[in-house]
Amino acid sequence: MNICVIGTGYVGLVSGTCFADFGHTVICVDNNQEKIDRLNKGDVPIYEIGLDDLIRRNTKEKRLVFTTDLKKAVEGSLVIFIAVGTPAQEDGTANLDSVFAVAREIAGFINEYKVIVTKSTVPVGTGAKIKQCIDEVLERKVSPEYLNKNPEANSVKPKFAVISNPEFLREGSAIEDFMRPNRVVIGAESESAIAIMKDIYRPLYLFETPMIITSIETAELIKYASNAFLAAKISFINEMGHLCERLGANIDDLAKGMGLDKRIGSKFLHVSPGYGGSCFPKDTSALVHIAKAVDYDLKIVSTTIAVNDMQKEMMVAKVANVVGELKGKTIGILGLAFKPNTDDMRESASITIINGLQKKGAKIRAFDPAAMNEAKKILKNVIYCENAYDTIKDADALLLLTEWNEFRQLDLLKVKELLKQPLFIDLRNVYLPEKMKRMGFIYVSLGRST
Ligand SMILES: NC(=O)c1ccc[n+]([C@@H]2O[C@H](COP(=O)([O-])OP(=O)(O)OC[C@H]3O[C@@H](n4cnc5c(N)ncnc54)[C@H](O)[C@@H]3O)[C@@H](O)[C@H]2O)c1
């Protein structure tokens, strides 16, 4: 099958590469020339484990190419995936400018039947609007005025189908998630387009991957509802963390005790400095606005957002509380990305926390195994260090913000020696309080009183 994926970000690049690995012929398109040049040189612009190898293998097999030439890509493909960004706007709604710009461009180049699929996370009703937008362009292209001016143009309006196929991959395990998804959601109106989509995902039949075939609107909503539910789980456990601290209970045991109940499940019950990333913050906020537009006040999701904002702020207060006067103090920060195994800094809790600490006069030294380049674009006046130990040298406190594996195995004796005072603030509950105390640390974590 000839496929084109528009947008070579975290979702488009992984999807396009994995489709090629399924055996399809894939053209990945982006309007960022620099990105495409890098990809054509074999330089992968994002950090995602295993992606370089997969790209190398599939480009070598000539199943995967990168271009900025959308016309050629559209004309040569039966299925066109839209995987451009849909960031939050100032008012919290999703910005769909790129999606509609791409839809209009596609419409301009449609030469024969096409299946146009939104992989981007888009508000309910966007599929219908994309269809309308493409239809309008095609109508113009078969109008007598247009045909008069363009005698070589085709006077038959080409047919197309619009599909919603939201993506659920997680950065950091994106390839595994794409290759072995829990489910594939397909929102469609046309039987023949559904058959084409099933063909694309045929390799997943081997793993008996459930396929949800539904309306476009429901597919669009499944994505938002799933992310909002997961975000709610995180905010819930973070609130339980505060309760544990006040009641002398232990959040890790509490989460385990809850999570073993199969109706609840153990995933997303880890106490944290608050969720971040490119999806949960913008998708929860977009969902609240989607509901507002139809006169419904989505209280659980609104509260989830409020609790998350509060959680990030409370982390600043927590550090200030244990360090004391922050003016002139140095905090050594381990981990900046919103989670391990990614270089994505979008909405990372580290941003609010570092800004908050700087505002109180703290000096920040920081290290992240992958996100330093991204962090430098966002976080200013930070001393970016070579490694974990360099970061904490002569610091008044160590603050563990992202639980990269290499921070789970720190040489604690060395850590103690390097710090000005043995103050270890672990906002990911990586270490054991008793052991840390035994080693002479003043150890502070979340939701654990001992
Ligand atoms: N990042 C994730 O983990 C994830 C997971 C599931 C779903 N999603 C959704 O997928 C979508 C894409 O997210 P992302 O994180 O990959 O975004 P991204 O910002 O990493 O990538 C978007 C890409 O689209 C390109 N682009 C923008 N406008 C374009 C245009 N007119 N023509 C061609 N290319 C264009 C950009 O240059 C960029 O390379 C979003 O809607 C997001 O919500 C993201």
The ligand as an SDF file (V2000), in Angstrom:
LIG
                    3D

 44 48  0  0  0  0  0  0  0  0999 V2000
    3.5890   13.1900   21.0760 N   0  0  0  0  0  0  0  0  0  0  0  0
    2.8100   12.1960   21.4890 C   0  0  0  0  0  0  0  0  0  0  0  0
    3.1980   11.4040   22.3500 O   0  0  0  0  0  0  0  0  0  0  0  0
    1.4340   12.0080   20.8870 C   0  0  0  0  0  0  0  0  0  0  0  0
    0.7350   10.8130   21.1500 C   0  0  0  0  0  0  0  0  0  0  0  0
   -0.5220   10.6460   20.5660 C   0  0  0  0  0  0  0  0  0  0  0  0
   -1.0760   11.6420   19.7900 C   0  0  0  0  0  0  0  0  0  0  0  0
   -0.3930   12.8110   19.5860 N   0  0  0  0  0  0  0  0  0  0  0  0
   -0.9950   13.8340   18.7120 C   0  0  0  0  0  0  0  0  0  0  0  0
   -0.3750   13.7540   17.4350 O   0  0  0  0  0  0  0  0  0  0  0  0
   -0.2630   15.0620   16.8580 C   0  0  0  0  0  0  0  0  0  0  0  0
    1.1790   15.3570   16.5220 C   0  0  0  0  0  0  0  0  0  0  0  0
    1.9140   15.3930   17.7310 O   0  0  0  0  0  0  0  0  0  0  0  0
    3.5040   15.3940   17.7530 P   0  0  0  0  0  0  0  0  0  0  0  0
    3.9000   15.3030   19.1690 O   0  0  0  0  0  0  0  0  0  0  0  0
    3.9970   14.4010   16.7790 O   0  0  0  0  0  0  0  0  0  0  0  0
    3.7800   16.8740   17.1960 O   0  0  0  0  0  0  0  0  0  0  0  0
    5.1670   17.4990   16.7470 P   0  0  0  0  0  0  0  0  0  0  0  0
    5.0730   18.9240   17.0540 O   0  0  0  0  0  0  0  0  0  0  0  0
    6.3030   16.6940   17.3190 O   0  0  0  0  0  0  0  0  0  0  0  0
    5.2000   17.2760   15.1620 O   0  0  0  0  0  0  0  0  0  0  0  0
    4.3680   17.9220   14.2650 C   0  0  0  0  0  0  0  0  0  0  0  0
    5.0980   18.0060   12.9270 C   0  0  0  0  0  0  0  0  0  0  0  0
    4.1960   18.5220   11.9460 O   0  0  0  0  0  0  0  0  0  0  0  0
    4.9230   19.3800   11.0960 C   0  0  0  0  0  0  0  0  0  0  0  0
    3.9980   20.3000   10.4220 N   0  0  0  0  0  0  0  0  0  0  0  0
    3.2740   21.3080   10.9640 C   0  0  0  0  0  0  0  0  0  0  0  0
    2.5430   21.9190   10.0070 N   0  0  0  0  0  0  0  0  0  0  0  0
    2.8000   21.2670    8.8590 C   0  0  0  0  0  0  0  0  0  0  0  0
    2.3410   21.4330    7.5180 C   0  0  0  0  0  0  0  0  0  0  0  0
    1.4780   22.3940    7.2050 N   0  0  0  0  0  0  0  0  0  0  0  0
    2.8170   20.5860    6.5750 N   0  0  0  0  0  0  0  0  0  0  0  0
    3.7120   19.6230    6.8970 C   0  0  0  0  0  0  0  0  0  0  0  0
    4.1640   19.4250    8.1440 N   0  0  0  0  0  0  0  0  0  0  0  0
    3.7350   20.2350    9.1130 C   0  0  0  0  0  0  0  0  0  0  0  0
    5.9200   20.0760   12.0300 C   0  0  0  0  0  0  0  0  0  0  0  0
    7.0050   20.6360   11.3200 O   0  0  0  0  0  0  0  0  0  0  0  0
    6.3180   18.9160   12.9430 C   0  0  0  0  0  0  0  0  0  0  0  0
    7.4370   18.2360   12.4230 O   0  0  0  0  0  0  0  0  0  0  0  0
   -0.8780   16.0230   17.8820 C   0  0  0  0  0  0  0  0  0  0  0  0
   -2.2110   16.2280   17.5640 O   0  0  0  0  0  0  0  0  0  0  0  0
   -0.7560   15.2510   19.1830 C   0  0  0  0  0  0  0  0  0  0  0  0
   -1.7460   15.6280   20.1090 O   0  0  0  0  0  0  0  0  0  0  0  0
    0.8600   13.0090   20.1060 C   0  0  0  0  0  0  0  0  0  0  0  0
  1  2  1  0
  2  3  2  0
  2  4  1  0
  4  5  1  0
  4 44  2  0
  5  6  2  0
  6  7  1  0
  7  8  2  0
  8  9  1  0
  8 44  1  0
  9 10  1  0
  9 42  1  0
 10 11  1  0
 11 12  1  0
 11 40  1  0
 12 13  1  0
 13 14  1  0
 14 15  2  0
 14 16  1  0
 14 17  1  0
 17 18  1  0
 18 19  2  0
 18 20  1  0
 18 21  1  0
 21 22  1  0
 22 23  1  0
 23 24  1  0
 23 38  1  0
 24 25  1  0
 25 26  1  0
 25 36  1  0
 26 27  1  0
 26 35  1  0
 27 28  2  0
 28 29  1  0
 29 30  1  0
 29 35  2  0
 30 31  1  0
 30 32  2  0
 32 33  1  0
 33 34  2  0
 34 35  1  0
 36 37  1  0
 36 38  1  0
 38 39  1  0
 40 41  1  0
 40 42  1  0
 42 43  1  0
M  CHG  2   8   1  16  -1
M  END
$$$$
